[in-house]
């Protein structure tokens, strides 16, 4: 609810990494790991901002932020085929109006 993210391992109750206030205090609506690149995850906050984290590039801050300006985004999901190496990865955004948008992710965040 405060924008904090914690990365846990399977063998410890304590986080491996923790990012406080990662969304400038906005609640996190959804978080999902990339299907095609294990070091990348995406965060959607309550203000319809999408943060892209690539832990191999920068493990302190997101590497990109995209604002969806026109309407509130209620949730997101990632689509792709992890068994293929073509680097196609999409973000499906469900908007308040019922509209669904699919946006493709740059290859540098999608390639294995």
VENPESUL-V793131 format. One record per residue. N is the residue number from 1. NEAR is the number of other C-alpha atoms within 10 Angstrom. D_CENTER is the distance of its C-alpha to the mean C-alpha in Angstrom with 1 decimal. Layout:
BEGIN
N & NEAR & D_CENTER
N & NEAR & D_CENTER
END
This chain:
BEGIN
1 & 12 & 16.0
2 & 13 & 16.2
3 & 19 & 12.7
4 & 16 & 13.4
5 & 18 & 11.3
6 & 11 & 13.5
7 & 10 & 13.4
8 & 13 & 16.5
9 & 10 & 18.7
10 & 7 & 20.8
11 & 6 & 24.0
12 & 8 & 23.7
13 & 8 & 23.1
14 & 12 & 22.0
15 & 12 & 18.6
16 & 10 & 18.3
17 & 13 & 16.1
18 & 15 & 15.5
19 & 14 & 13.9
20 & 13 & 15.8
21 & 14 & 15.1
22 & 20 & 11.8
23 & 23 & 11.5
24 & 11 & 15.3
25 & 14 & 16.2
26 & 18 & 14.3
27 & 17 & 13.6
28 & 21 & 10.1
29 & 18 & 10.2
30 & 15 & 7.5
31 & 19 & 5.2
32 & 13 & 5.3
33 & 16 & 6.6
34 & 27 & 7.7
35 & 22 & 11.1
36 & 23 & 13.0
37 & 18 & 12.0
38 & 16 & 11.9
39 & 17 & 11.1
40 & 20 & 7.6
41 & 19 & 4.3
42 & 21 & 0.6
43 & 23 & 3.3
44 & 28 & 6.2
45 & 24 & 9.5
46 & 19 & 13.0
47 & 18 & 14.0
48 & 23 & 11.8
49 & 20 & 9.8
50 & 24 & 6.3
51 & 21 & 5.6
52 & 22 & 5.2
53 & 23 & 6.7
54 & 22 & 9.6
55 & 15 & 11.9
56 & 9 & 14.8
57 & 13 & 14.8
58 & 10 & 14.3
59 & 14 & 13.8
60 & 13 & 14.7
61 & 14 & 12.5
62 & 20 & 9.4
63 & 15 & 10.8
64 & 11 & 10.0
65 & 15 & 9.6
66 & 11 & 10.5
67 & 12 & 12.5
68 & 14 & 13.6
69 & 10 & 17.2
70 & 8 & 19.3
71 & 12 & 18.3
72 & 16 & 16.3
73 & 25 & 13.3
74 & 18 & 13.9
75 & 17 & 11.1
76 & 22 & 8.7
77 & 17 & 9.0
78 & 21 & 8.7
79 & 17 & 12.2
80 & 17 & 14.0
81 & 13 & 16.9
82 & 18 & 16.3
83 & 9 & 20.1
84 & 11 & 20.5
85 & 12 & 20.1
86 & 14 & 19.9
87 & 20 & 16.3
88 & 19 & 15.5
89 & 24 & 11.9
90 & 20 & 11.2
91 & 18 & 8.9
92 & 16 & 11.4
93 & 22 & 11.6
94 & 17 & 14.4
95 & 18 & 16.4
96 & 12 & 19.1
97 & 10 & 21.8
98 & 10 & 20.9
99 & 10 & 19.8
100 & 12 & 17.1
101 & 13 & 15.5
102 & 15 & 14.1
103 & 12 & 12.8
104 & 14 & 12.9
105 & 17 & 10.8
106 & 12 & 13.2
107 & 12 & 14.9
108 & 10 & 14.5
109 & 22 & 10.8
110 & 23 & 12.0
111 & 19 & 15.4
112 & 17 & 16.3
END
